[in-house]
Structures are given as structure tokens and as C-alpha cells.
Amino acid sequence: MATTYFPRWRLRESTDDGQRQVIGTDERLPWPQTIAMGFQHIVAMFGATVLAPLLMGFDPNLAIFMSGVGTLLFFVFVGGRVPSYLGSSFAFIGLVILVSGYSGQGPNANMGTALGGIIACGVVYALIGLLVMVIGTAWIEKLMPPVVTGAVVAVIGLNLAPIAVKGVSGNNFDAWMALVTISCVGAVAVFTRGMAQRLLILIGLLLSYAIYYFLANVGGLGKPIDFGVIANAAWFGVPHFVTPVFKADAMALLAPVAIILVAENLGHIKAVSAMTGQNLDRYMGRAFVGDGVATILSGSVGGTGVTTYAENIGVMAATKIYSTLIFVVAALIALVLGFSPKFGAIIQTIPGAVLGGVSIVVFGLITVAGARIWVENKVDFSDNRNLIVAAVTLVLGAGDFTLKLGQFALGGIGTATFGAIILYAALSLRESRKN
């Protein structure tokens, strides 16, 4: 039973005796090793946290900065008991592009409208967290069983697929470079091991970036990369903040993303509980509130919505080090990177064709992650209820089925999400009557 709000982290010396020691959430390594592990977690979440804002036309510098702020907030809300890093959520991408009319290139000129929606989502998320703190999580698990959460996650990737493909179809060179990028990521995923394999997106992007440079800048086959922005950027500077704009239709469209974030965070805490052997369910509500408040704050200044990161679970599983202090270090490193315009300028030089190729891989992985939820939870598709819920949800989302009520329009992801929940509940009525 915890007697203090934050743990009193016990120092554990790491040994190299052929067996990896398990470092618990309330333990810590010596500071040099703690800092090194913090860097490793930053690297693990870096690719996706930077990619998400780029796909939405947001400032990646600010996204990195707010991911650090959000992680520290989360740490405070859970009392340093749940090891987690909060990074940019991919669940927002499709709807942000929709409500802002983003073309896919350069800064998002209508970002403010999307930010208002992100804040609305954060409010709903935090309210769900407060409810969980009062009555527990059983109602969430009943409302969103694996067949529903798997379908909703898969729909995110399917709904985004046309955006990624259209983004690299402008000319023949870009289309081929997108395929080269996909091949690079695939090669890293299959032919490497260890940390390199875990960083498949980042390393694949760097390889394809180098290939693009030689083909375009040296070979003259495509639009050359302009490195002038790097030279002109300062090493240190304050991130560029953006004021949100609150529009009812955009807020209504983005608010339901909270359901997806709940499913992600629920799965994260369940996974960490299984790895550590500690039941962290009692921190579930506080984790939802912390993530929701972090999303509100991020959206209030121009950042992306945030969520817990599977990449960090992978690092913990590989190292068996679960010390929550490591995530404080990672968050502080993110704050430093956020104050470097030079870092942001480097990111801006990534060619659209390379970014598009990475997007195709990432959106595909999101889709497969939904199917993985079905497999891991042994969803029975011989049950017609599960079959109908999954089938209808996937087509609604992939086809971007939109419902309009006056001036309000609910896009494909929103329709699919609500449709999956309502349809499952309706088709379960017969079973409820039997019981």
C-alpha cells in the first residue's frame, strides 16, 4: 500500500551476468543509466511523434515539446506509478485533415479549427476518466469489447489510406520514391534485429531520405531538398504557439476520438500490468484524466492530441526496466528539443514522397493493429454478431460514410466508431434477455 503520493524509488545496480534484472516502477538505476534509458525511449517514440504532426500540417517542434509537457502531467496525475510516455496520437489525423481542409503540404493554414476539436476531445476524455475514478472500468470493457475496439482501430488506417496514396501520386518520381521508402522500412523490419528493428520507421525514413538526396540533388531526377532552411534556423528559440478556434461541427467530429484514446490507454495499462506483475487498474481513471488534460493543454497552444505509446511498451518489454523516473528524463529531453528551431528545420526538409511512403506503411500498420486485437483476444467470427459489427464498421470507415444532421456532419471514422458501439449493443439485446 502506497504511503506517499510519489514512490520512494529504490536504487538498483544493473549487472551484466547474462540475465536481465527486472527494475520495478518504484525502483531506479544509477543516474547515468537512467539518462541513457530516457534517451532510448525518446528515440523509440520519436518517429511517430514527429510523423503525426507533419501529416496534419502541425509544427513538429511544438508537438515534441508538448509531448514532454504531457508526459510530465501524466506522471503527476498517476503519482509516478504508471510508466508511460505521451506522444502524438494518430487517431486524430484523418479528422484533423477533414475539418481543416489540409492539402498535405506545408503548414496547416486552418489549424485553429482543428485545435478546438482536439480540446473538445480532451475534455470528453478527462470526463470519462473522472467517471472511471468513481465507478471503475467494467462499463468501458462492456461497451467496447475487442471486436469493437479492433474494428475502430483498423478503420483509422483504412480511412487514411486514400490520403497517403494521393499524396505521392503527383508525379512519377514521387510515386517511385514512395515505393523505395516502403521497401526501406520493410527491409529494416525484416532484416535487422534488436533496437534497429524497433526503430524501423525512423531508420527506414533516414535510408530513403539519403536515396532521395542522391537521386534528386545529385542526379537531378526530382525536386531537390533545400537545406537552406537548416542554415537559417537558430539553435534555440521559443516554439510557435497557435490559438485554437472553437467551431461546433469540428468539435463534435473530433470529440469521439476520446473513445479511441480510452481504448489505447486501457490496453497500455493492461499490458504494463501484465509485464510488471502489478495490478495498475486503480490508476486507470487518473491515467485517463492525465491524458485528457495533457491533450487539452497541447491543443490550447497548437500541439497535437496525445496518447500512450506502444513503442515504449516495446522498449520496456525488451529491457525489463519499468522505472517511472526514466519517463521524466525522456520528457525533459523532449522539452529541450522543442526549444530548438534547428531541429524543426531538419524535419521540414523531409521530402513529401518520403513522408508519403512512410505514411502508407504507418497507416497499414494501424489497420493491422486492429486485426491483431481480434487475434489476441480470440474474437469468434462464427458469431454473427461479431461478424456483422466488424464488417459494417470497416466499410463505413474505409468508404468515409458521412452522416449529416443540418450543419453538422459526422465523417467516416466518427460514423464507424459510434456505429460499432451502437450496433454491438443492439445485437447483444437478445443475449441480455436470455440472461
C-alpha positions in Angstrom: 0.0 0.0 0.0 1.5 3.3 -1.0 2.1 5.7 1.9 3.4 8.6 -0.2 1.9 10.2 -3.4 5.1 9.5 -5.4 7.1 6.3 -5.0 10.4 6.4 -3.0 12.5 4.9 -5.8 15.0 2.4 -4.5 18.4 2.3 -6.2 19.1 -0.9 -8.1 22.6 -1.5 -9.5 22.4 -3.1 -13.0 24.5 -6.2 -13.5 25.6 -7.9 -16.7 25.5 -11.6 -15.6 23.7 -12.9 -18.6 20.3 -12.3 -17.1 18.4 -9.1 -17.2 17.3 -7.7 -13.9 13.7 -6.6 -13.6 13.7 -3.0 -12.5 10.2 -2.2 -11.0 8.2 1.0 -11.3 9.3 2.1 -7.8 13.0 1.4 -8.4 15.7 3.2 -10.3 19.0 2.6 -12.0 22.1 4.8 -11.3 21.6 8.2 -12.9 23.9 7.7 -15.9 21.9 4.6 -16.9 18.6 6.3 -16.1 19.5 9.1 -18.5 20.6 6.7 -21.2 17.3 4.8 -20.9 15.5 8.1 -21.2 17.2 8.8 -24.5 16.3 5.3 -25.7 12.6 6.0 -25.0 12.8 9.3 -26.8 14.3 7.6 -29.8 11.6 4.9 -29.7 8.7 7.4 -29.8 10.4 10.0 -31.9 9.5 8.7 -35.4 5.7 8.5 -34.8 5.5 11.7 -32.6 7.2 13.7 -35.4 5.4 12.0 -38.2 1.9 12.7 -36.9 2.2 16.5 -36.8 3.8 16.5 -40.2 0.9 14.6 -41.7 -1.5 17.1 -40.2 0.5 20.3 -41.1 1.3 21.0 -37.4 4.7 22.2 -36.0 6.7 19.1 -35.1 8.9 21.1 -32.8 5.8 22.1 -30.8 4.5 18.6 -30.9 7.7 17.2 -29.4 7.7 20.0 -26.7 4.1 19.3 -25.7 4.7 15.6 -25.6 7.3 16.3 -22.9 4.8 18.6 -21.1 2.1 16.0 -21.4 4.3 13.2 -20.1 5.2 15.2 -17.0 1.5 16.0 -16.4 0.6 12.3 -16.8 3.4 11.4 -14.3 1.9 13.8 -11.7 -1.7 12.6 -12.2 -0.8 8.9 -11.7 1.6 9.7 -8.9 4.6 8.3 -10.8 3.1 4.8 -10.5 2.4 4.1 -14.3 5.4 4.0 -16.7 4.3 5.8 -19.8 5.2 8.4 -22.4 2.6 10.5 -24.1 3.2 11.2 -27.8 1.3 12.4 -30.8 -1.8 10.3 -31.4 -2.6 9.0 -34.9 -6.2 8.8 -34.1 -6.6 12.5 -34.8 -5.0 12.6 -38.3 -8.0 11.8 -40.5 -10.4 14.1 -38.8 -7.9 16.9 -38.4 -7.3 16.8 -42.1 -11.0 16.7 -42.7 -12.1 19.6 -40.5 -9.1 21.8 -41.5 -9.2 21.0 -45.3 -5.4 20.4 -45.1 -3.8 19.8 -48.5 -0.9 17.7 -47.3 1.9 20.1 -47.9 3.4 22.8 -45.7 1.9 24.3 -42.6 -1.9 23.8 -41.9 -3.5 27.2 -42.5 -6.7 26.2 -40.8 -5.0 24.6 -37.8 -7.0 26.7 -35.2 -10.3 24.9 -36.1 -8.7 21.5 -35.6 -7.2 22.6 -32.3 -10.7 23.5 -31.0 -11.8 19.9 -31.8 -8.7 18.4 -30.1 -9.5 20.4 -26.9 -13.1 19.1 -27.0 -11.8 15.6 -27.3 -9.5 16.1 -24.3 -12.5 17.4 -22.2 -14.5 14.3 -23.1 -11.5 12.1 -22.3 -11.0 13.7 -18.9 -14.7 13.4 -18.0 -14.5 9.7 -18.9 -11.5 9.4 -16.6 -13.4 11.1 -13.7 -16.3 8.6 -14.2 -13.9 5.7 -14.2 -12.4 7.0 -10.9 -15.9 6.8 -9.4 -17.4 3.6 -10.8 -14.4 1.6 -12.3 -13.7 0.3 -15.8 -16.2 -2.6 -16.2 -18.6 -0.4 -18.2 -15.9 0.5 -20.7 -14.9 -3.1 -21.3 -18.6 -4.0 -21.8 -19.3 -1.0 -24.1 -16.1 -1.6 -26.2 -15.3 -5.3 -26.3 -12.3 -6.5 -28.5 -14.5 -6.8 -31.6 -15.4 -3.1 -31.4 -12.0 -1.7 -30.4 -10.3 -3.8 -33.1 -12.7 -2.6 -35.8 -12.3 1.0 -34.7 -8.5 0.9 -34.7 -8.5 -0.8 -38.1 -10.9 1.9 -39.5 -8.4 4.7 -38.7 -5.8 3.2 -41.0 -8.3 2.3 -43.8 -9.8 5.8 -43.7 -6.4 7.4 -44.0 -5.2 5.2 -46.9 -6.5 7.4 -49.7 -4.8 10.4 -48.2 -1.4 8.7 -48.2 -1.7 7.3 -51.7 -2.9 10.6 -53.3 -0.1 12.4 -51.5 2.5 10.5 -53.6 0.7 10.4 -56.9 1.6 13.9 -58.1 4.4 12.7 -60.4 6.1 9.5 -61.5 9.3 10.2 -59.5 7.4 10.8 -56.2 5.4 7.6 -56.8 8.6 5.5 -57.2 10.3 7.2 -54.3 7.3 6.2 -52.1 7.8 2.6 -53.1 11.5 2.9 -52.3 10.6 4.3 -48.9 8.2 1.4 -48.3 10.9 -1.1 -49.3 13.5 0.6 -47.0 11.1 0.3 -44.0 10.3 -3.3 -44.9 13.9 -4.2 -45.2 14.7 -2.7 -41.7 11.7 -4.5 -40.3 12.7 -7.9 -41.6 16.5 -8.0 -41.9 17.6 -6.2 -38.7 17.3 -7.2 -35.1 17.2 -5.5 -31.6 16.8 -1.8 -31.3 17.3 -1.2 -35.1 14.2 -3.3 -35.7 12.2 -1.4 -33.2 13.2 1.8 -34.9 12.1 0.6 -38.4 10.1 3.7 -39.2 12.9 6.2 -38.3 15.7 4.2 -39.9 13.7 3.4 -43.0 12.9 7.1 -43.3 16.6 8.1 -43.0 17.7 5.5 -45.6 15.1 6.7 -48.1 15.9 10.3 -47.3 19.6 9.6 -48.3 18.4 7.8 -51.5 16.2 10.7 -52.4 19.1 13.1 -51.9 21.3 11.2 -54.4 18.6 10.8 -56.9 17.2 14.4 -56.7 20.0 16.7 -55.5 22.8 14.8 -57.2 21.1 13.0 -60.1 18.5 15.8 -60.9 15.7 13.3 -61.2 13.3 15.1 -58.8 12.8 18.3 -56.8 16.0 18.8 -54.8 16.0 19.0 -51.0 16.5 22.6 -49.8 19.0 22.7 -46.9 18.9 26.5 -46.7 16.2 26.4 -44.1 18.6 24.5 -41.7 21.4 27.0 -42.1 19.0 29.9 -41.5 17.4 28.4 -38.4 18.5 29.3 -34.9 19.8 26.7 -32.4 17.4 27.9 -29.7 14.1 29.6 -29.8 10.6 29.6 -28.4 8.1 27.2 -30.1 5.5 28.9 -32.3 2.2 28.7 -30.4 -1.2 28.8 -32.2 -4.6 30.0 -30.8 -7.5 27.5 -31.1 -10.7 28.3 -32.8 -13.9 26.7 -31.5 -16.5 25.6 -34.1 -19.3 23.3 -33.1 -19.1 21.0 -36.1 -15.3 20.5 -35.8 -15.6 19.9 -32.0 -18.4 17.4 -32.5 -16.4 15.5 -35.1 -13.2 15.3 -33.0 -14.7 14.7 -29.6 -15.5 11.0 -30.3 -11.7 10.3 -30.8 -11.7 10.1 -26.9 -13.3 6.7 -27.3 -10.2 5.5 -29.3 -7.8 7.1 -26.8 -9.6 5.3 -23.9 -9.2 2.0 -25.7 -5.5 2.7 -26.3 -4.8 3.8 -22.7 -6.8 0.9 -21.3 -4.7 -1.6 -23.4 -1.5 0.2 -22.4 -2.1 -0.1 -18.7 -3.3 -3.7 -19.0 -0.1 -4.6 -20.9 2.2 -2.9 -18.3 0.3 -4.6 -15.5 0.9 -8.0 -17.2 4.6 -7.2 -17.7 5.3 -5.9 -14.2 3.0 -8.3 -12.3 1.4 -5.3 -10.6 -2.3 -4.5 -10.9 -2.4 -0.9 -12.1 -6.2 -0.8 -12.7 -6.7 1.5 -9.7 -4.7 4.2 -11.6 -6.8 3.8 -14.8 -9.1 6.8 -14.1 -6.3 9.0 -13.1 -4.4 8.0 -16.2 -7.4 8.9 -18.4 -7.7 12.3 -16.7 -4.0 13.0 -17.0 -4.0 12.1 -20.7 -7.2 14.2 -21.3 -5.7 17.2 -19.5 -2.5 16.8 -21.5 -4.5 16.8 -24.7 -6.4 19.9 -23.7 -3.2 21.8 -22.9 -1.5 20.6 -26.1 -4.4 21.7 -28.2 -4.6 25.0 -26.4 -1.2 26.1 -27.8 -1.0 24.4 -31.2 0.1 20.9 -30.4 -1.4 17.5 -31.3 -3.6 15.3 -29.2 -1.5 12.9 -27.2 -1.8 9.2 -26.1 0.2 6.5 -24.5 2.8 4.9 -26.8 3.1 1.2 -27.8 6.7 1.9 -28.8 7.6 2.5 -25.2 5.9 -0.7 -24.1 8.2 -2.5 -26.6 11.3 -0.9 -25.1 10.1 -1.9 -21.6 9.4 -5.5 -22.7 12.9 -5.7 -24.2 14.8 -4.2 -21.3 12.6 -5.3 -18.3 13.2 -1.8 -16.9 9.9 -0.2 -15.8 11.2 2.6 -13.6 8.9 5.6 -13.9 11.8 8.0 -13.4 13.1 7.2 -16.9 10.0 8.8 -18.4 10.7 12.0 -16.5 14.1 12.1 -18.1 12.6 11.4 -21.5 10.1 14.2 -21.1 12.8 16.7 -20.1 14.8 15.7 -23.2 11.7 16.4 -25.3 11.4 19.9 -23.8 15.0 20.7 -24.8 14.4 19.5 -28.4 11.2 21.6 -28.5 13.2 24.8 -28.0 15.5 24.1 -31.0 14.3 25.6 -34.3 17.3 24.0 -35.9 15.8 20.6 -35.0 12.4 21.7 -36.6 14.1 22.9 -39.7 15.8 19.5 -40.2 12.4 17.8 -40.1 11.0 20.3 -42.6 13.5 19.1 -45.2 11.9 15.6 -45.4 10.6 15.2 -49.0 6.9 14.7 -49.4 7.4 11.5 -51.4 9.4 10.0 -48.5 6.9 11.2 -45.9 4.1 9.7 -48.1 5.8 6.3 -48.3 6.2 6.2 -44.6 2.6 7.2 -44.2 1.5 4.2 -46.3 3.4 1.9 -44.0 2.2 3.5 -40.8 -1.5 3.6 -41.9 -1.2 0.0 -42.9 0.3 -0.9 -39.5 -2.6 0.8 -37.8 -5.1 -1.2 -39.8 -3.3 -4.5 -39.0 -3.1 -3.4 -35.3 -6.9 -3.6 -35.3 -6.9 -7.1 -36.7 -4.2 -8.0 -34.1 -6.6 -7.0 -31.3 -9.1 -9.6 -32.7 -6.5 -12.3 -32.9 -5.0 -11.8 -29.5 -8.5 -11.7 -27.9 -9.7 -14.7 -29.9 -12.7 -12.9 -31.3 -15.1 -15.5 -32.6 -16.2 -14.6 -36.2 -18.5 -17.6 -36.4 -20.7 -15.5 -34.1 -22.8 -13.5 -36.5 -22.9 -10.5 -34.1 -19.2 -10.1 -34.2 -19.1 -10.7 -37.9 -21.7 -8.0 -38.7 -20.2 -5.5 -36.3 -16.7 -5.8 -37.8 -17.9 -5.9 -41.4 -20.2 -2.9 -41.2 -17.6 -0.9 -39.2 -14.8 -1.5 -41.7 -16.8 -0.5 -44.7 -18.3 2.6 -43.1 -14.8 3.8 -42.2 -13.0 2.8 -45.4 -15.7 4.3 -47.5 -15.8 7.5 -45.4 -19.5 7.2 -44.9 -20.8 10.6 -43.7 -24.0 11.4 -41.9 -25.3 15.0 -41.9 -27.7 16.5 -39.4 -28.3 20.1 -40.5 -25.0 21.8 -40.5 -23.3 19.0 -38.5 -21.5 16.2 -40.4 -20.2 13.0 -38.9 -17.3 11.7 -41.0 -16.3 8.1 -41.7 -14.2 7.5 -38.6 -16.9 9.0 -36.3 -19.7 7.1 -38.0 -17.8 3.9 -37.8 -16.9 4.4 -34.1 -20.4 5.2 -33.0 -21.8 2.6 -35.4 -19.7 -0.1 -33.9 -20.7 0.7 -30.3 -24.4 1.1 -31.1 -24.6 -1.9 -33.4 -22.9 -4.2 -30.9 -25.1 -3.1 -28.1 -28.2 -3.6 -30.3 -27.2 -7.0 -31.4 -26.5 -8.0 -27.8 -30.1 -7.4 -26.7 -31.1 -10.9 -27.4 -28.3 -12.3 -25.3 -29.1 -9.9 -22.5 -32.7 -11.1 -22.4 -31.6 -14.7 -22.2 -29.5 -13.8 -19.1 
